[in-house]
Amino acid sequence: MERNLLVGIGIATLVVISMVVAAIFWTPLFNDGPDGSDEKTPEPVLSLVMPVADTTYDGKIPIKGSAFDERGFGTGSSLQWKFEGDPYYGAWTEATGWNLRNAKNMDIDLFLDMDGLRTGRVTVMVRVCDGDNYSEPVEVPVTLE
């Protein structure tokens, strides 16, 4: 009987230890789904046809293209731009000039009017947000006159 008691205590101890170990190491690697799930939501994909790299523009830079989001654009969708490394225009700035063609597709058509504000070589960076995630920024080097 004493032997059975020791075996029972040993088994109970092993169960408790395994539960503690499982609790310590049972943490999800990714917890960035929109509902807190482990599912990672895909970023939107941005494609620009303008501006054209290494082109000179006279004060106005055209931004034209589209974005696609597999799960759909939601509340808080936006388009942002900045000039890489610029002390004044180096922060992400919200832009108008986009609309949702449908839940998954964004059309982009606008001009950055820098006439008289900025000249010289710049790298324009543009990104979109689907309400949860930002696309990878698209970088295009241009020259402003």
Residue pairs with C-beta under 8 A, 6 or more apart in sequence:
28 38
29 38
30 38
30 40
31 37
31 38
32 40
32 41
33 39
33 40
33 41
34 41
34 132
41 71
41 132
41 133
42 69
42 70
42 71
42 133
43 130
43 133
43 134
43 135
43 136
44 67
44 68
44 69
44 73
44 106
44 128
44 129
44 130
44 133
44 134
44 135
45 67
45 68
45 69
45 135
46 65
46 66
46 67
46 126
46 127
46 128
46 135
46 136
46 137
46 138
47 65
47 66
47 67
47 68
47 138
48 63
48 64
48 65
48 108
48 126
48 138
48 140
49 64
49 65
50 62
50 63
50 64
50 65
51 57
51 61
51 62
51 63
51 124
51 140
51 142
52 140
52 142
53 140
53 141
53 142
54 141
54 142
54 143
55 142
55 143
56 142
56 143
56 144
56 145
57 142
57 143
57 144
57 145
58 115
58 144
58 145
59 113
59 114
59 115
59 116
59 144
59 145
60 111
60 112
60 113
60 114
60 115
61 111
61 112
61 114
61 124
61 142
61 144
62 110
62 111
63 81
63 95
63 97
63 108
63 109
63 110
63 111
63 112
63 124
63 126
64 108
64 109
64 110
65 108
65 126
65 138
66 101
66 105
66 106
66 107
66 108
67 73
67 105
67 106
67 108
67 128
67 135
68 104
68 105
68 106
69 104
69 106
69 130
70 104
71 104
71 130
72 103
72 104
72 130
73 100
73 103
73 104
73 106
73 130
73 131
74 130
74 131
74 132
75 131
76 129
76 131
76 132
77 100
77 106
77 128
77 129
77 130
77 131
78 94
78 95
78 128
78 129
79 94
79 95
79 96
79 97
79 98
79 106
79 108
79 110
79 126
79 127
79 128
79 129
80 92
80 93
80 94
80 95
80 126
80 127
80 128
80 129
81 92
81 93
81 95
81 112
81 124
81 125
81 126
81 127
82 89
82 90
82 91
82 92
82 93
82 124
82 125
83 89
83 90
83 118
83 122
83 123
83 124
83 125
84 90
84 122
84 123
84 124
84 125
84 139
85 123
86 118
86 122
88 118
89 118
92 127
95 110
95 112
96 110
97 108
97 109
97 110
97 111
98 106
98 107
98 108
98 109
98 110
98 128
99 106
99 107
100 106
100 107
101 107
106 128
108 126
108 128
112 124
114 144
118 144
119 144
119 145
120 143
120 144
121 141
121 142
121 143
122 141
122 142
122 143
122 144
123 139
123 140
123 141
123 142
124 139
124 140
124 141
124 142
125 137
125 138
125 139
126 137
126 138
126 140
127 134
127 135
127 136
127 137
127 138
128 134
128 135
129 135
